[in-house]
Amino acid sequence: MRVVIQNVTEASCRINNKIVGEISRGFCILVGFTHDDTKEIVEKMVNKIVSLRVFNDENGKTNLSLKDIDGKILSISQFTLYASVKDGRRPSFVNAMRPEEATKMYDYFNECLRNTGFEVQTGVFGADMKISLINDGPFTTIVDSKELGL
């Protein structure tokens, strides 16, 4: 499982010019799944994500978590996080989980996020989405379950 977390002052997801998800301050999360991801991995990743201290305190130090700032989450599925450009010029997506399974994992991921008490807005799995955001900082963090030993 791989996530790109962007600290945002606002973010939204549009499909066919209609806003389907929108937040104020918090995280815009791009999430992708690979073949051996499990619900256990999702749960551990969610705990890691919501406990990250990546927001500035009154002294400009990154000491505050999403909870500390009463942040919100915009969660966007993005299988392209598992693109490989090792060979050739066209990305290969063989490492991405198949859509039938990935959609279930994405739904479970969002359910786990909501169970931590945060407001979670989402995009639509597999849709052509237009994501707008203001990256605060900019501050972007990449969290990969393999790097965490999960």
PyMOL commands that set and color helices and strands:
alter all, ss='L'
color gray80, all
select helices_A, chain A and resi 39-51+79-82+99-115
alter helices_A, ss='H'
color red, helices_A
select strands_A, chain A and resi 2-15+18-23+26-32+53-56+62-65+72-77+120-122+130-144
alter strands_A, ss='S'
color yellow, strands_A
deselect
rebuild
show_as cartoon
